[in-house]
């Protein structure tokens, strides 16, 4: 599929979207990847939300991990 066919396909798909939230998400995604604005993905977050996000990012990945043995004990009948 060449570039013009891809564009036509995308325009058709966009025209078939009836959910406003989906269109907003698509618009924000396009803005992010085309750098057509200076907004950051976190710009819409309040101070508390940004702090929560930062806390989650800094948590160790294995924080809530349990061993297979512990798992089996929890779900044994």
C-alpha positions in Angstrom: 0.0 0.0 0.0 1.5 3.3 -1.0 1.4 6.5 1.0 -1.6 8.0 -0.7 -3.6 4.8 -0.2 -2.6 4.8 3.5 -3.8 8.4 3.9 -7.1 7.6 2.1 -7.6 4.6 4.3 -6.9 6.6 7.5 -9.2 9.4 6.5 -12.0 6.9 5.8 -11.5 5.3 9.2 -11.5 8.7 11.0 -14.7 9.7 9.2 -16.3 6.6 10.5 -15.5 7.3 14.2 -18.6 8.5 16.0 -17.1 8.6 19.6 -15.9 12.1 20.5 -13.5 10.8 23.1 -11.8 8.5 20.5 -11.3 11.5 18.2 -9.8 13.6 21.1 -7.4 10.7 21.8 -6.5 10.4 18.2 -5.9 14.2 17.9 -3.7 14.2 21.0 -1.7 11.2 19.7 -1.2 12.9 16.4 -0.1 16.1 18.1 2.4 14.2 20.2 4.0 12.3 17.4 4.0 15.2 15.0 5.2 17.7 17.6 2.7 20.2 16.4 2.3 21.7 19.8 4.4 22.1 22.9 2.0 20.1 25.2 3.3 17.3 27.3 1.3 14.2 28.0 1.2 15.2 31.7 0.0 18.8 31.0 -3.6 17.9 31.8 -2.9 16.4 35.1 -3.3 18.2 38.4 -0.6 18.3 41.0 -1.9 15.2 42.9 -2.3 13.2 39.7 1.2 14.0 38.6 2.6 13.1 42.0 0.7 9.7 41.9 2.1 9.0 38.4 5.6 9.9 39.4 5.3 7.6 42.5 4.0 4.7 40.3 6.9 5.2 37.8 9.4 5.1 40.6 8.0 2.0 42.2 10.1 -1.2 41.8 8.6 -3.5 39.1 8.7 -6.4 41.5 6.9 -4.6 44.4 3.8 -6.7 44.3 5.3 -9.9 43.0 4.9 -13.2 44.8 6.6 -16.4 44.3 5.0 -19.3 42.5 4.9 -21.2 45.7 3.0 -18.4 47.5 0.7 -18.2 44.5 -0.1 -21.9 44.7 -0.8 -21.6 48.5 -3.2 -18.8 47.9 -5.2 -20.6 45.3 -5.0 -24.1 46.6 -8.4 -25.6 47.4 
